[in-house]
Amino acid sequence: MHSSPVVASRRVGLLGGAFDPPHEGHLRLAQLAWDNLMLDELRFVPARIAPMKQKSAAPAGMRLAMLREMLDGTPYTIDDIELGLGEVSYTVKTLEACSEREPNAAWILIMGSDQAKAFEKWFDPERILELASVAVAVRPNCEGVSADESNSEPALPAFLSVRLSGEWSGKPGHTILLPSTELGLASSKIRGQLAHRQNPVGLSEKVLTTILRQKLYRKYSS
């Protein structure tokens, strides 16, 4: 009897969010992960309903379209699994669905320090770390998550800091630090600029054209 061949795990990075709208800060975070984590694939995962936001300013279909426009010509792909789940986009549910669909993949969540500071409040964070590791990049001007002036590393919550590793082995349950994005962009700020008819910073030409053509974010209020 021959033993079954060992299938090497594909190293997949997942960068989730509302992308309302997608901007250069998201691309910078993706590039940091791509350059530092030895990924086979990096997927943007747009949320249907973000758990910590009451609602998105733009419809899911429009956010997906803008994301496709921004990623055109990049090595990154889009996984719209959360748009098809038909419920609030809890990361643990997404990971369970991804793991069932692709049992030989190794998962790592990619996030900025603003998301990391609230990680313990996410739905079932213990289960998340049974399924994936986490990579965190410092996001400038992130309230509540400072950087150590000596090494520019984020002050992570204890739940993640105790799991710090120098590099990602491909196994779940570890925290990896990425360099700073060096971009203080935020979708909420961009929406506010658009609502006040200001020229937004950090949008690709294609995404901005779509926003203006579809008259998005004109009635936005934070």
N, C-alpha and C positions, 0 to 999 in steps of 0.2 A: 504494500500500500504506500502510495506516495503522499507526502504531506502537502497541504495546500501552500502555494507560493505566498510569500509575504508581500503584501501590497504596500508600497511606500506611501505615507500620508502626504497629501497635497497641503501645503502651507497656505492658508487662505486668511487674508485680513478682511475684516468687516468694519466699514465706516458708516455708522448709522446716523440718522437725524431727520429733521423735518425738511431741511434744504428749502427754506422758505424766505428768501430765495437762496440757491447755491451760489457761493462766492469763492474768491481766491484763497481765503483762509482754509476752506475745505480742501482745495487742491494742494495747498502747502502742507497740510497735515498728511494727506495721502502720499505726497512725495517723500516726506520724512520716513513714513512707514515703509515705503517701497525701497528706499535707500538703506534702511537699517535692519530690516527683519528677515531678509532672504525669503521673500514671499514668492510663491508660484502664481498667486492671483490676488488682486485687491478689488473688492466689490463695495460699491456704494449701495446702502440699503435705505431707501426712503421710507419713512414711517407713514402709515395710514393715519393713525391718531397717536401723536406723541404723548406718553403717559403724564408728563409734567407740564403739558401745555393744554389750555382749555380747548383750543381749536387752531387750525392753521389759517393763515390769512389768504392763501391761495389754494384752490382745489388740488387734490392729490394728482390728478391727471396732468394739470399744468405744472406742478412741481416736478413731476417725472419728465415732462418734455423739456423743461429748463435744464434739468440735470443732464439729460442726453446731449443737449447743446453744449454745455460746459465741458463735458468729457470727450467730445468729439476730437479725435486725433491723439488721445492719451492712451496709455496701456491699461487703463482701469475699465472695469465693467460695472453694470448695474444689476442688482438682484432685487426684483420687485416682490419678493415673497411676502413682505408685510402688507402690501397693498391688496393681496389676495386672501389674507387671513380673516378679513372682515371683522376685526375687533381692535381694541387698543393695542398698540404695538409694543408689547412687553418683550424686552431683549431675551429673557429666558425662554419664552415661547418660540421666538424666532430661532434661537440656537437649537432647541429641541427639534424643530421642524427641519432645520438644515442638517442636523446630525442624522436624522432618520433618512433624509433624502440622499445624503452623501456620507456614509458611515466611515469612509477611509480618509476624510479630510481632518486636518488639524486647524482649529479656529483661534484667532486672536482678534479681540475688539480694539479698535483704534479710536482714541478720544483725546480731547483737549483737557487741560487741568480743570476747566470750569465744570465739565461733566464728571470728572473723577471725584471732585470734592463731595458730590451728592451720591456717590455710588452705593453707600450703605443704605440709602433710602430707596434704591431701586427694588422692584419686585423680585424677591428670592435671590439676593446676591450670592449666597452660598452655592446655590445650584448653578448659577452662571459660571462660577469659577470651577465647578466640576466639569464643565463643558468647554471652557475656553480660558485663554490667558488674556491679559489686558496690557495694552501699550498706551502710555500717556505722554503727551507733549505739553510743555508749558505754553499757555496762551497769555500773552502780555495783557496787563490790566484786568486780570481775572480776579474779581473780588473774592477774598476769602482763601485764595490759594496763592501764596507768595513763592518767590524763588529765592533760594539760598544765594546770597551775593557771591560766595566763594566758588560755587560750582554750577549755578543757574539751574538747579534741580528743584522741582516743585515740592512744596510741603504737603505730601499726600496724607489722606486720612489713614489711621492706623490699620484699618481693614485691608488696605492695599499695600501700605509700606512694609508690613511684615512679610510680604510675599515677593519682595524685590529680588530680581535676578539680573545678572550682568548681560545675559543674552537669552533669546527664546529657544528652548530645546525642541519645541513643537508640542510639548505637553501642556495640559490645562493647569490653571491654578497659580500662574506666576504673573508678576507685574514687571513690565519692562519700561524703562524711561527712554523717551525720544528727545532729541534736541528741541529747543524752543521754536515755535512757528514764526516768531518775530513779527507776527501780524496780529494786531488787535481788532480785527474785523469781527462784526457780529451781525447776523441777519436782522435782528430787531432794530439795530441802528440804521441799517440800509433801508429797511421798510419805513422808518421815520423820515429819512431823507427824501425818499420817493413821495411820501405823503405830503411833504412840505415843498414839493417841486424843486428840490435841490439835486445837484449832480451827485449821484452816489459813488462811493469809492469801493473798488474791489469786485466789480461785476465784469464778466466778459462782454464783448460787444454783442454777441448773439443773444445772451441772456437779457441784456438791457433792451435790445430791440424787441424781444418778445414781451417784456414787461410793459413797455410803452405802447406796443401795438394792441395788447390785450387790456390795457388800462388797469393793471394790477396795482394793489397797495395804495390806491389813491385815498381810500377812506380808512387807512390803518390807524389804530391808536394803541399804544403799548399798554 
